[in-house]
Amino acid sequence: MKALHNLLLKLHFDGWSNREITDYLNSHNIKPRRAKVWTVFNVGMGIKKLKKRYDREISKDDVDASISVSSVTALLADEP
């Protein structure tokens, strides 16, 4: 599944339209998970969800997990 995700994003970032990606996947007999063939809508929603997922993963990495909730609460309480 990871390979399919990488392929979708690579084609998208290379400038392919959703129609071109759909035609490529169907012509190479790459099947979607829950349907018989790819549609433009499936490709578009897949790309949208993958982008959202990667944005969440990146934002998780930016959070400092070593900070405790009580210390943040104390800092916020001290602000005027």
VMD Tcl script that builds the backbone (N, CA, C; Angstrom):
set m [mol new atoms 240]
animate dup $m
set s [atomselect $m all]
$s set {name element resname resid chain x y z} {
  {N N MET 1 A 0.828 -1.190 0.000}
  {CA C MET 1 A 0.000 0.000 0.000}
  {C C MET 1 A 0.871 1.253 0.000}
  {N N LYS 2 A 1.995 1.194 0.729}
  {CA C LYS 2 A 2.893 2.344 0.798}
  {C C LYS 2 A 3.431 2.701 -0.586}
  {N N ALA 3 A 3.690 1.682 -1.409}
  {CA C ALA 3 A 4.202 1.925 -2.758}
  {C C ALA 3 A 3.164 2.664 -3.598}
  {N N LEU 4 A 1.896 2.298 -3.447}
  {CA C LEU 4 A 0.828 2.970 -4.181}
  {C C LEU 4 A 0.717 4.425 -3.730}
  {N N HIS 5 A 0.808 4.664 -2.422}
  {CA C HIS 5 A 0.751 6.035 -1.902}
  {C C HIS 5 A 1.891 6.865 -2.483}
  {N N ASN 6 A 3.084 6.282 -2.488}
  {CA C ASN 6 A 4.241 6.994 -3.037}
  {C C ASN 6 A 4.056 7.286 -4.521}
  {N N LEU 7 A 3.507 6.324 -5.253}
  {CA C LEU 7 A 3.278 6.512 -6.682}
  {C C LEU 7 A 2.276 7.630 -6.927}
  {N N LEU 8 A 1.166 7.624 -6.192}
  {CA C LEU 8 A 0.148 8.677 -6.351}
  {C C LEU 8 A 0.747 10.056 -6.116}
  {N N LEU 9 A 1.471 10.197 -5.017}
  {CA C LEU 9 A 2.045 11.507 -4.698}
  {C C LEU 9 A 3.132 11.915 -5.682}
  {N N LYS 10 A 3.938 10.951 -6.135}
  {CA C LYS 10 A 4.993 11.273 -7.089}
  {C C LYS 10 A 4.402 11.790 -8.394}
  {N N LEU 11 A 3.407 11.083 -8.910}
  {CA C LEU 11 A 2.778 11.523 -10.160}
  {C C LEU 11 A 2.118 12.885 -9.984}
  {N N HIS 12 A 1.480 13.084 -8.849}
  {CA C HIS 12 A 0.806 14.359 -8.583}
  {C C HIS 12 A 1.820 15.505 -8.529}
  {N N PHE 13 A 2.912 15.310 -7.790}
  {CA C PHE 13 A 3.915 16.358 -7.652}
  {C C PHE 13 A 4.725 16.555 -8.931}
  {N N ASP 14 A 4.714 15.557 -9.817}
  {CA C ASP 14 A 5.364 15.709 -11.121}
  {C C ASP 14 A 4.482 16.475 -12.099}
  {N N GLY 15 A 3.280 16.847 -11.658}
  {CA C GLY 15 A 2.424 17.681 -12.484}
  {C C GLY 15 A 1.356 16.947 -13.278}
  {N N TRP 16 A 1.167 15.669 -13.013}
  {CA C TRP 16 A 0.139 14.916 -13.721}
  {C C TRP 16 A -1.240 15.340 -13.221}
  {N N SER 17 A -2.205 15.387 -14.123}
  {CA C SER 17 A -3.585 15.666 -13.722}
  {C C SER 17 A -4.199 14.401 -13.139}
  {N N ASN 18 A -5.301 14.569 -12.439}
  {CA C ASN 18 A -5.988 13.397 -11.871}
  {C C ASN 18 A -6.452 12.449 -12.979}
  {N N ARG 19 A -6.854 12.985 -14.109}
  {CA C ARG 19 A -7.278 12.160 -15.252}
  {C C ARG 19 A -6.102 11.341 -15.769}
  {N N GLU 20 A -4.939 11.953 -15.899}
  {CA C GLU 20 A -3.760 11.239 -16.383}
  {C C GLU 20 A -3.344 10.133 -15.402}
  {N N ILE 21 A -3.401 10.438 -14.100}
  {CA C ILE 21 A -3.060 9.439 -13.093}
  {C C ILE 21 A -4.048 8.274 -13.155}
  {N N THR 22 A -5.335 8.589 -13.294}
  {CA C THR 22 A -6.375 7.553 -13.402}
  {C C THR 22 A -6.112 6.648 -14.597}
  {N N ASP 23 A -5.847 7.247 -15.744}
  {CA C ASP 23 A -5.583 6.461 -16.951}
  {C C ASP 23 A -4.337 5.593 -16.791}
  {N N TYR 24 A -3.302 6.137 -16.157}
  {CA C TYR 24 A -2.064 5.384 -15.947}
  {C C TYR 24 A -2.311 4.170 -15.058}
  {N N LEU 25 A -2.986 4.392 -13.930}
  {CA C LEU 25 A -3.229 3.284 -12.995}
  {C C LEU 25 A -4.090 2.196 -13.625}
  {N N ASN 26 A -5.144 2.599 -14.338}
  {CA C ASN 26 A -6.029 1.607 -14.965}
  {C C ASN 26 A -5.328 0.871 -16.109}
  {N N SER 27 A -4.507 1.568 -16.884}
  {CA C SER 27 A -3.834 0.911 -18.012}
  {C C SER 27 A -2.741 -0.054 -17.539}
  {N N HIS 28 A -2.211 0.159 -16.345}
  {CA C HIS 28 A -1.189 -0.732 -15.808}
  {C C HIS 28 A -1.775 -1.765 -14.836}
  {N N ASN 29 A -3.102 -1.911 -14.853}
  {CA C ASN 29 A -3.824 -2.899 -14.041}
  {C C ASN 29 A -3.507 -2.786 -12.547}
  {N N ILE 30 A -3.348 -1.551 -12.072}
  {CA C ILE 30 A -3.159 -1.305 -10.640}
  {C C ILE 30 A -4.543 -1.052 -10.067}
  {N N LYS 31 A -5.002 -1.960 -9.241}
  {CA C LYS 31 A -6.380 -1.913 -8.748}
  {C C LYS 31 A -6.486 -1.092 -7.459}
  {N N PRO 32 A -7.587 -0.351 -7.323}
  {CA C PRO 32 A -7.835 0.311 -6.040}
  {C C PRO 32 A -8.295 -0.709 -4.999}
  {N N ARG 33 A -8.291 -0.304 -3.764}
  {CA C ARG 33 A -8.607 -1.241 -2.688}
  {C C ARG 33 A -10.039 -1.742 -2.726}
  {N N ARG 34 A -10.978 -0.860 -2.980}
  {CA C ARG 34 A -12.389 -1.247 -2.830}
  {C C ARG 34 A -13.226 -1.102 -4.093}
  {N N ALA 35 A -12.611 -0.962 -5.208}
  {CA C ALA 35 A -13.369 -0.807 -6.458}
  {C C ALA 35 A -12.679 -1.626 -7.553}
  {N N LYS 36 A -13.323 -1.680 -8.697}
  {CA C LYS 36 A -12.746 -2.442 -9.801}
  {C C LYS 36 A -11.755 -1.619 -10.612}
  {N N VAL 37 A -12.057 -0.330 -10.767}
  {CA C VAL 37 A -11.174 0.569 -11.525}
  {C C VAL 37 A -11.033 1.897 -10.787}
  {N N TRP 38 A -9.984 2.622 -11.141}
  {CA C TRP 38 A -9.773 3.952 -10.576}
  {C C TRP 38 A -10.683 4.963 -11.268}
  {N N THR 39 A -11.156 5.938 -10.518}
  {CA C THR 39 A -11.902 7.058 -11.093}
  {C C THR 39 A -11.151 8.339 -10.747}
  {N N VAL 40 A -11.469 9.414 -11.435}
  {CA C VAL 40 A -10.840 10.699 -11.171}
  {C C VAL 40 A -11.116 11.119 -9.726}
  {N N PHE 41 A -12.330 10.860 -9.255}
  {CA C PHE 41 A -12.700 11.218 -7.887}
  {C C PHE 41 A -11.863 10.440 -6.878}
  {N N ASN 42 A -11.693 9.131 -7.097}
  {CA C ASN 42 A -10.885 8.295 -6.181}
  {C C ASN 42 A -9.447 8.817 -6.102}
  {N N VAL 43 A -8.888 9.149 -7.231}
  {CA C VAL 43 A -7.508 9.641 -7.260}
  {C C VAL 43 A -7.421 10.977 -6.519}
  {N N GLY 44 A -8.346 11.878 -6.800}
  {CA C GLY 44 A -8.333 13.191 -6.151}
  {C C GLY 44 A -8.476 13.096 -4.645}
  {N N MET 45 A -9.406 12.260 -4.186}
  {CA C MET 45 A -9.603 12.104 -2.742}
  {C C MET 45 A -8.416 11.396 -2.103}
  {N N GLY 46 A -7.835 10.442 -2.808}
  {CA C GLY 46 A -6.664 9.752 -2.285}
  {C C GLY 46 A -5.499 10.714 -2.081}
  {N N ILE 47 A -5.258 11.566 -3.061}
  {CA C ILE 47 A -4.180 12.545 -2.956}
  {C C ILE 47 A -4.460 13.526 -1.821}
  {N N LYS 48 A -5.697 13.978 -1.718}
  {CA C LYS 48 A -6.071 14.923 -0.659}
  {C C LYS 48 A -5.829 14.312 0.722}
  {N N LYS 49 A -6.248 13.075 0.911}
  {CA C LYS 49 A -6.089 12.413 2.205}
  {C C LYS 49 A -4.617 12.131 2.512}
  {N N LEU 50 A -3.846 11.767 1.499}
  {CA C LEU 50 A -2.423 11.516 1.720}
  {C C LEU 50 A -1.699 12.791 2.131}
  {N N LYS 51 A -2.034 13.905 1.486}
  {CA C LYS 51 A -1.423 15.183 1.859}
  {C C LYS 51 A -1.755 15.535 3.302}
  {N N LYS 52 A -3.012 15.330 3.677}
  {CA C LYS 52 A -3.431 15.605 5.052}
  {C C LYS 52 A -2.669 14.732 6.041}
  {N N ARG 53 A -2.530 13.464 5.707}
  {CA C ARG 53 A -1.821 12.527 6.576}
  {C C ARG 53 A -0.376 12.960 6.780}
  {N N TYR 54 A 0.305 13.317 5.682}
  {CA C TYR 54 A 1.698 13.715 5.799}
  {C C TYR 54 A 1.833 15.031 6.554}
  {N N ASP 55 A 0.880 15.944 6.417}
  {CA C ASP 55 A 0.903 17.186 7.189}
  {C C ASP 55 A 0.782 16.895 8.684}
  {N N ARG 56 A -0.081 15.952 9.039}
  {CA C ARG 56 A -0.224 15.575 10.455}
  {C C ARG 56 A 1.053 14.956 10.992}
  {N N GLU 57 A 1.675 14.099 10.205}
  {CA C GLU 57 A 2.901 13.437 10.648}
  {C C GLU 57 A 4.022 14.448 10.845}
  {N N ILE 58 A 4.105 15.419 9.977}
  {CA C ILE 58 A 5.139 16.449 10.102}
  {C C ILE 58 A 4.873 17.308 11.334}
  {N N SER 59 A 3.622 17.681 11.555}
  {CA C SER 59 A 3.321 18.532 12.701}
  {C C SER 59 A 3.537 17.792 14.018}
  {N N LYS 60 A 3.361 16.464 14.022}
  {CA C LYS 60 A 3.639 15.666 15.220}
  {C C LYS 60 A 5.119 15.732 15.569}
  {N N ASP 61 A 5.972 15.720 14.560}
  {CA C ASP 61 A 7.406 15.755 14.786}
  {C C ASP 61 A 7.864 17.105 15.343}
  {N N ASP 62 A 7.098 18.165 15.077}
  {CA C ASP 62 A 7.464 19.493 15.545}
  {C C ASP 62 A 7.126 19.712 17.015}
  {N N VAL 63 A 6.283 18.863 17.587}
  {CA C VAL 63 A 5.869 19.018 18.978}
  {C C VAL 63 A 6.957 18.474 19.890}
  {N N ASP 64 A 7.281 19.247 20.940}
  {CA C ASP 64 A 8.283 18.811 21.914}
  {C C ASP 64 A 7.591 17.960 22.966}
  {N N ALA 65 A 7.804 16.667 22.917}
  {CA C ALA 65 A 7.107 15.737 23.807}
  {C C ALA 65 A 7.698 15.725 25.214}
  {N N SER 66 A 8.826 16.365 25.399}
  {CA C SER 66 A 9.454 16.346 26.717}
  {C C SER 66 A 8.811 17.350 27.679}
  {N N ILE 67 A 8.008 18.256 27.173}
  {CA C ILE 67 A 7.349 19.250 28.015}
  {C C ILE 67 A 6.123 18.612 28.664}
  {N N SER 68 A 5.999 18.806 29.959}
  {CA C SER 68 A 4.842 18.227 30.658}
  {C C SER 68 A 3.662 19.189 30.599}
  {N N VAL 69 A 2.483 18.628 30.722}
  {CA C VAL 69 A 1.258 19.432 30.686}
  {C C VAL 69 A 1.232 20.413 31.844}
  {N N SER 70 A 1.673 19.990 33.014}
  {CA C SER 70 A 1.636 20.872 34.183}
  {C C SER 70 A 2.556 22.078 34.015}
  {N N SER 71 A 3.714 21.894 33.381}
  {CA C SER 71 A 4.609 23.024 33.169}
  {C C SER 71 A 4.025 24.020 32.178}
  {N N VAL 72 A 3.348 23.530 31.151}
  {CA C VAL 72 A 2.709 24.428 30.182}
  {C C VAL 72 A 1.565 25.165 30.840}
  {N N THR 73 A 0.784 24.483 31.665}
  {CA C THR 73 A -0.333 25.102 32.378}
  {C C THR 73 A 0.187 26.197 33.301}
  {N N ALA 74 A 1.295 25.920 33.974}
  {CA C ALA 74 A 1.889 26.914 34.872}
  {C C ALA 74 A 2.367 28.132 34.101}
  {N N LEU 75 A 2.998 27.909 32.945}
  {CA C LEU 75 A 3.449 29.025 32.124}
  {C C LEU 75 A 2.287 29.884 31.646}
  {N N LEU 76 A 1.217 29.235 31.226}
  {CA C LEU 76 A 0.052 29.966 30.733}
  {C C LEU 76 A -0.636 30.732 31.862}
  {N N ALA 77 A -0.628 30.198 33.064}
  {CA C ALA 77 A -1.254 30.849 34.197}
  {C C ALA 77 A -0.493 32.098 34.631}
  {N N ASP 78 A 0.831 32.121 34.399}
  {CA C ASP 78 A 1.661 33.253 34.783}
  {C C ASP 78 A 1.550 34.428 33.814}
  {N N GLU 79 A 1.029 34.179 32.643}
  {CA C GLU 79 A 0.919 35.268 31.644}
  {C C GLU 79 A -0.175 36.250 32.069}
  {N N PRO 80 A 0.071 37.549 31.803}
  {CA C PRO 80 A -0.944 38.554 32.172}
  {C C PRO 80 A -2.197 38.495 31.351}
}
mol reanalyze $m
mol bondsrecalc $m
mol representation Tube
mol addrep $m
